[in-house]
Amino acid sequence: MINKQTLNKIRMNVDKYLSEIVGNERFSGAVLISMGDDKIINKGLGMANYELDVPNTPKTIFRIGSVTKQFTAVAIMQLFEKRLINLDDTLDKYITDYPKGDKITIHHLLTHTSGIFNHARIEGFHKRIMKTNHRVEDLIGEFRNLPYNFEPGTKYSYSNSGFMLLGYIIEKVYGLSYEQYLKDNIFKVLSMNNTGVDNHIQLIKNRASGYSLDVERKTFSNCDFIDMSVCYAAGNLYSTSEDLFAWNKALFEGKLISKESLRQMISKHANAGQDGFYGYGTLINDEKIGGKIRKKVYHSGGIPGFFSANNVFPDEDIQIIAISNIRNEYFYNEVTKIESIVFENLD
């Protein structure tokens, strides 16, 4: 049990740091820090829309990019628990003519060990693919015939394409869209009323605009347009810091999948280099923070105009969630600093 004096010190020091980075116009977004059920920091900072002077709040909606992969992985584990799929199923069971589909398993897709080329690195992606609406079949068609990075199961290489295929598998098995699956089996179950699949046409109340920061000139600009269909099950969700808090609590408390499925999700399946290890839609790292080695289960997200960090320290039951609607090079260093402030005050 953390005493009130320690909690107040953490609040004060985090608040001071947040004021500094917002004052330097480097951060705009939302930050939530929880210990157990208590949200010791839960605030919006900067502007959701700089042109209209609309401030961010804890209920502001942001694009969360690749944090989406956690939701896709849980959906797969739910289908696995219902015995509708097996983790060693090969891709050719769902797409009969996929190149090397008899060698790629669902496990490979979940752990970025399939060797499938990352579609976000296709030449011309930002000029052609990113700005165009795609059906999932067309999206898969953009990368399915590209050369493999390596033989399936032999190495690790982060690939959004693998999670595109996982979304497609969810649709084939469930019989409805990926979006509908998440609504029926996750969002409604957890009353995550401010989380969903994003697109630029839909009117979404409290949605933040995304910005880019010119570091040298210290000026903002509206971010590049991206059609969210190209992110699909790898990165097309929007959410709030409060909904992500509810998501993390439910996941680690066994309300969405069993403890055994969670153990598989947060096992160190593939060496991800300096990021630690990749599980199923999660990264796992043992980091020295505040003088101790601490287990961190996390995922980050980056998409035009937005950065996100969804970090859980399960042994201490601490969450540190940060989402920014200014895409700038400082973001992840700022999150690391917030972690340091929190843990340097704990025994």
VMD Tcl script that draws the C-alpha trace (Angstrom):
set ca {
  {0.00 0.00 0.00}
  {1.46 3.33 -1.07}
  {1.05 6.09 1.51}
  {-0.65 9.38 0.69}
  {2.52 11.38 1.07}
  {4.24 9.32 -1.63}
  {1.22 9.55 -3.93}
  {1.05 13.31 -3.51}
  {4.75 13.63 -4.28}
  {4.35 11.59 -7.47}
  {1.34 13.71 -8.53}
  {3.19 16.92 -7.88}
  {6.34 15.88 -9.74}
  {4.47 14.45 -12.73}
  {2.27 17.55 -12.91}
  {5.34 19.76 -12.85}
  {6.95 17.83 -15.68}
  {3.77 17.82 -17.77}
  {3.45 21.57 -17.34}
  {7.01 21.98 -18.63}
  {6.53 19.94 -21.80}
  {3.15 21.47 -22.58}
  {4.61 24.91 -21.99}
  {7.38 24.12 -24.47}
  {4.63 23.17 -26.94}
  {6.04 19.68 -27.30}
  {3.09 17.75 -25.89}
  {-0.63 17.80 -26.46}
  {-2.86 14.91 -25.52}
  {-3.88 12.92 -22.45}
  {-2.01 11.20 -19.63}
  {-3.41 8.66 -17.19}
  {-1.37 7.07 -14.42}
  {-3.02 4.51 -12.16}
  {-1.99 2.48 -9.15}
  {-4.44 -0.33 -8.61}
  {-7.91 1.10 -9.10}
  {-6.80 4.66 -8.32}
  {-6.11 7.11 -11.14}
  {-3.50 9.39 -9.59}
  {-3.09 11.40 -12.81}
  {-5.95 11.67 -15.31}
  {-5.89 14.77 -17.43}
  {-5.95 16.27 -20.87}
  {-3.23 18.69 -21.93}
  {-2.88 21.06 -24.84}
  {-5.47 21.27 -27.57}
  {-7.68 18.77 -29.34}
  {-8.04 21.38 -32.06}
  {-5.61 24.27 -32.26}
  {-7.58 26.09 -34.94}
  {-10.74 26.21 -32.83}
  {-9.05 26.40 -29.39}
  {-10.68 23.20 -28.15}
  {-8.76 21.74 -25.19}
  {-7.96 18.07 -24.64}
  {-9.70 16.32 -21.75}
  {-9.58 12.77 -20.32}
  {-12.51 11.99 -22.63}
  {-10.87 13.26 -25.82}
  {-10.71 10.60 -28.53}
  {-7.39 9.90 -30.25}
  {-6.18 7.50 -32.90}
  {-4.08 4.89 -31.08}
  {-2.28 3.28 -34.04}
  {-0.60 -0.03 -33.29}
  {-2.04 -0.35 -29.79}
  {-4.84 -1.81 -31.94}
  {-2.73 -4.97 -32.21}
  {-3.54 -5.84 -28.60}
  {-7.24 -5.93 -29.44}
  {-6.64 -8.08 -32.52}
  {-4.58 -10.52 -30.46}
  {-7.29 -10.80 -27.79}
  {-9.90 -11.42 -30.48}
  {-7.76 -14.28 -31.82}
  {-7.33 -15.73 -28.33}
  {-11.09 -15.56 -27.73}
  {-11.69 -17.55 -30.93}
  {-8.99 -19.98 -29.83}
  {-10.68 -20.48 -26.46}
  {-13.95 -21.23 -28.28}
  {-12.06 -23.84 -30.34}
  {-12.92 -22.05 -33.56}
  {-9.24 -21.72 -34.50}
  {-5.92 -23.21 -33.48}
  {-2.76 -21.18 -33.06}
  {-0.92 -23.67 -35.25}
  {-3.46 -23.34 -38.07}
  {-1.68 -22.43 -41.29}
  {-2.72 -19.48 -43.39}
  {-3.79 -21.63 -46.35}
  {-6.74 -22.83 -44.25}
  {-8.20 -19.31 -44.61}
  {-6.63 -18.11 -47.90}
  {-6.12 -21.21 -50.00}
  {-3.72 -19.74 -52.57}
  {-1.56 -17.52 -50.36}
  {2.15 -17.94 -51.24}
  {3.82 -20.20 -48.63}
  {0.48 -20.24 -46.84}
  {1.14 -23.83 -45.75}
  {4.20 -22.66 -43.75}
  {2.75 -19.63 -41.94}
  {0.83 -20.22 -38.72}
  {-1.40 -17.91 -36.71}
  {1.35 -17.99 -34.08}
  {3.79 -16.59 -36.65}
  {1.38 -13.77 -37.53}
  {0.83 -12.88 -33.87}
  {4.57 -12.73 -33.12}
  {5.87 -11.01 -36.29}
  {7.81 -14.12 -37.22}
  {6.02 -14.87 -40.50}
  {8.56 -13.13 -42.73}
  {5.77 -11.39 -44.62}
  {6.79 -8.00 -45.99}
  {5.46 -5.04 -43.99}
  {2.99 -3.30 -46.30}
  {3.76 0.09 -44.72}
  {7.24 -0.16 -46.30}
  {6.00 -0.72 -49.85}
  {7.52 1.82 -52.23}
  {4.97 4.56 -52.82}
  {2.95 3.67 -49.70}
  {2.66 7.27 -48.50}
  {1.73 8.69 -51.89}
  {-0.53 5.96 -53.22}
  {-1.71 3.34 -50.73}
  {-2.02 5.45 -47.58}
  {-4.50 7.93 -49.04}
  {-6.82 5.43 -50.74}
  {-9.72 3.42 -49.33}
  {-9.08 -0.32 -49.45}
  {-11.19 -3.40 -48.92}
  {-9.26 -5.93 -46.85}
  {-8.90 -8.24 -49.86}
  {-7.39 -5.40 -51.89}
  {-5.08 -4.50 -49.02}
  {-3.81 -8.06 -48.80}
  {-3.33 -7.96 -52.57}
  {-0.83 -5.12 -52.13}
  {1.66 -7.37 -50.31}
  {0.76 -11.02 -50.83}
  {3.09 -11.54 -53.79}
  {6.03 -9.54 -52.44}
  {9.21 -11.45 -51.51}
  {9.42 -12.76 -47.96}
  {11.93 -11.17 -45.59}
  {12.88 -14.65 -44.37}
  {11.49 -18.15 -44.07}
  {8.46 -18.27 -41.74}
  {9.37 -18.94 -38.12}
  {13.10 -18.29 -38.44}
  {13.38 -14.61 -37.41}
  {11.49 -11.58 -36.07}
  {10.55 -8.56 -38.18}
  {7.72 -6.21 -37.25}
  {5.02 -6.54 -39.90}
  {1.68 -4.75 -40.00}
  {0.77 -7.12 -42.83}
  {0.63 -10.07 -40.43}
  {-2.03 -8.33 -38.37}
  {-3.97 -7.47 -41.54}
  {-4.17 -11.20 -42.15}
  {-5.25 -11.84 -38.55}
  {-8.12 -9.37 -39.02}
  {-9.14 -11.21 -42.17}
  {-9.08 -14.54 -40.31}
  {-11.30 -13.07 -37.57}
  {-13.82 -12.02 -40.22}
  {-13.76 -15.41 -41.96}
  {-14.34 -17.29 -38.71}
  {-16.88 -14.88 -37.16}
  {-18.82 -14.27 -40.34}
  {-19.02 -10.52 -39.72}
  {-16.57 -7.61 -39.98}
  {-13.55 -7.12 -37.76}
  {-15.21 -3.96 -36.49}
  {-18.40 -5.83 -35.57}
  {-16.42 -8.52 -33.79}
  {-14.73 -5.97 -31.55}
  {-18.03 -4.23 -30.85}
  {-19.82 -7.46 -29.91}
  {-17.07 -9.15 -27.91}
  {-14.95 -6.38 -26.39}
  {-16.30 -2.83 -26.56}
  {-19.87 -3.62 -25.46}
  {-18.68 -6.09 -22.83}
  {-16.43 -3.47 -21.20}
  {-18.66 -0.45 -21.91}
  {-15.82 1.07 -23.93}
  {-18.17 3.63 -25.43}
  {-15.39 5.88 -26.71}
  {-13.44 3.24 -28.62}
  {-14.01 2.06 -32.16}
  {-12.78 1.67 -35.72}
  {-11.92 5.07 -37.15}
  {-12.64 6.57 -40.54}
  {-12.57 10.13 -41.81}
  {-16.22 10.21 -42.91}
  {-17.85 9.27 -39.61}
  {-18.75 12.03 -37.16}
  {-17.10 11.16 -33.85}
  {-17.78 13.45 -30.93}
  {-14.71 14.67 -29.01}
  {-12.26 13.40 -31.65}
  {-8.93 15.22 -31.63}
  {-7.26 16.55 -34.75}
  {-3.75 15.30 -35.46}
  {-0.73 17.56 -35.93}
  {2.90 17.43 -36.95}
  {5.63 19.43 -35.24}
  {8.43 21.15 -37.10}
  {11.10 20.93 -34.40}
  {13.44 23.54 -35.92}
  {10.76 26.13 -36.60}
  {8.71 25.15 -33.52}
  {5.52 25.32 -35.56}
  {2.56 22.98 -35.94}
  {0.83 21.85 -39.10}
  {-2.10 19.57 -39.82}
  {-0.89 16.01 -40.29}
  {-0.91 14.13 -43.57}
  {-4.19 12.48 -44.53}
  {-4.42 8.72 -44.06}
  {-7.39 6.57 -44.99}
  {-7.81 4.42 -41.90}
  {-8.80 1.38 -43.95}
  {-5.11 0.86 -44.75}
  {-4.41 0.40 -41.03}
  {-7.15 -2.20 -40.53}
  {-6.51 -4.70 -37.73}
  {-2.95 -3.44 -37.29}
  {-3.83 0.13 -36.32}
  {-7.29 1.48 -37.14}
  {-8.75 2.07 -33.67}
  {-9.50 5.25 -31.79}
  {-9.85 5.39 -28.02}
  {-9.41 7.49 -24.89}
  {-6.98 7.18 -22.00}
  {-9.89 6.19 -19.74}
  {-11.08 3.44 -22.07}
  {-7.54 2.07 -22.32}
  {-7.39 2.01 -18.52}
  {-10.57 -0.10 -18.49}
  {-9.14 -2.31 -21.23}
  {-5.93 -3.02 -19.31}
  {-7.78 -3.77 -16.08}
  {-10.14 -6.19 -17.80}
  {-7.35 -7.94 -19.69}
  {-5.16 -8.56 -16.65}
  {-8.11 -9.48 -14.43}
  {-9.22 -12.25 -16.80}
  {-12.48 -10.65 -17.92}
  {-11.81 -11.06 -21.65}
  {-9.62 -14.16 -21.91}
  {-8.45 -16.81 -19.48}
  {-5.34 -16.45 -17.35}
  {-3.68 -19.14 -19.47}
  {-4.43 -17.20 -22.68}
  {-3.09 -14.04 -21.06}
  {0.05 -15.93 -20.09}
  {0.51 -16.89 -23.73}
  {-0.07 -13.29 -24.82}
  {2.61 -11.91 -22.53}
  {5.15 -14.70 -22.97}
  {8.44 -13.80 -24.63}
  {7.92 -15.54 -27.96}
  {10.26 -13.51 -30.19}
  {13.32 -11.36 -29.53}
  {12.41 -7.82 -30.58}
  {15.85 -6.32 -29.94}
  {15.96 -3.11 -27.93}
  {12.18 -3.21 -27.48}
  {12.42 -6.43 -25.50}
  {10.39 -9.43 -26.62}
  {7.20 -9.76 -28.60}
  {4.31 -11.84 -27.28}
  {0.90 -11.86 -28.96}
  {0.10 -8.23 -29.74}
  {2.23 -7.14 -26.79}
  {5.82 -6.23 -26.09}
  {7.45 -7.46 -22.89}
  {10.56 -5.90 -21.43}
  {12.45 -6.02 -18.16}
  {13.59 -2.46 -17.56}
  {15.62 -0.91 -14.78}
  {13.50 1.96 -13.50}
  {13.81 3.58 -10.10}
  {16.70 1.32 -9.15}
  {14.87 -1.96 -9.80}
  {14.27 -4.29 -12.73}
  {10.57 -4.09 -13.53}
  {8.46 -6.09 -15.96}
  {6.67 -3.91 -18.50}
  {3.93 -5.19 -20.80}
  {3.18 -2.61 -23.43}
  {2.53 -1.50 -26.96}
  {3.06 1.82 -28.65}
  {1.40 3.33 -31.67}
  {2.38 5.83 -34.33}
  {0.18 7.15 -37.10}
  {0.09 10.53 -38.90}
  {-0.67 13.13 -36.24}
  {-0.64 10.76 -33.25}
  {1.59 8.79 -30.90}
  {0.42 6.47 -28.12}
  {1.94 4.43 -25.31}
  {-0.05 1.88 -23.34}
  {2.28 0.63 -20.60}
  {1.36 -1.78 -17.82}
  {3.63 -2.84 -14.97}
  {1.71 -5.93 -13.78}
  {3.82 -6.73 -10.72}
  {3.14 -3.27 -9.26}
  {-0.38 -2.97 -10.79}
  {0.59 0.34 -12.34}
  {-0.54 1.74 -15.68}
  {1.06 4.63 -17.54}
  {-0.97 5.67 -20.56}
  {-0.03 8.60 -22.76}
  {-1.57 9.63 -26.08}
  {-0.48 12.65 -28.09}
  {-2.14 14.39 -31.03}
  {1.18 16.02 -31.94}
  {3.52 13.62 -33.69}
  {7.02 14.63 -32.66}
  {10.35 13.04 -31.88}
  {10.18 13.79 -28.15}
  {7.14 11.66 -27.27}
  {8.69 8.36 -26.21}
  {11.47 10.07 -24.25}
  {8.77 12.01 -22.42}
  {6.94 8.79 -21.54}
  {10.21 7.32 -20.25}
  {10.70 10.40 -18.08}
  {7.19 10.03 -16.65}
  {7.96 6.41 -15.79}
  {11.13 7.50 -14.01}
  {9.28 10.10 -11.96}
  {6.70 7.53 -10.86}
  {9.11 4.75 -9.90}
  {11.91 6.80 -8.35}
  {9.50 7.54 -5.52}
  {8.54 3.92 -4.91}
  {10.43 1.39 -2.80}
}
mol new
graphics top color blue
foreach p $ca { graphics top sphere $p radius 0.5 }
foreach p [lrange $ca 0 end-1] q [lrange $ca 1 end] { graphics top cylinder $p $q radius 0.2 }
display resetview
